[in-house]
Amino acid sequence: VSGPWTVSFSPAEGGPKQPVVFAELADWAQRPEEGIKYYSGTARYEKQFELPIAQRPKEGRRYALDLGRVAVMARVILNGHDLGIAWKAPFRLDATEALQPQNNRLEIAVVNLWPNRMIGDERLPLDCELKPNGQLVRWPEWLLEGKPSPTGRHTFASWRQWTQDSPLLESGLLGPVTLLVEESE
């Protein structure tokens, strides 16, 4: 399943406000946009595709959608059918019942881990008091009052686990996304 993908991130989690077109699948941590590079949460990939005539559905033919590499897990919707969650390799789901000869709409919601956002937030001023070893001194008032961080951070932890120089974790749909065709005998 080649070509560009439209990817939507949550602005509430620090992602871009508008969907972004990825010309090819790529690691979020390698993107130049800070809202993607340091993003942690769910991003939705969308794409439409056609089946080549030689691969169109016929009796005895089964299809699997192979997502390639995913960091970390994904829920797949094909033409409104929930194919399920792929949470470990191989990231492969049965697409036989959902696939159409034409006008296939593929949606993949990918979730990554929290460290990238926390590493990105380390570039911002502290919003709490920490001991030299990174341990929290006291709960900040803004947190106790249920308010957002005054420094613009999106995350809060009672222990400083990363620095702004910590390596980012691989994130996103890395692919390649392929449709596997199996002929039964």
Disulfide bonds with the S-S distance in Angstrom:
none
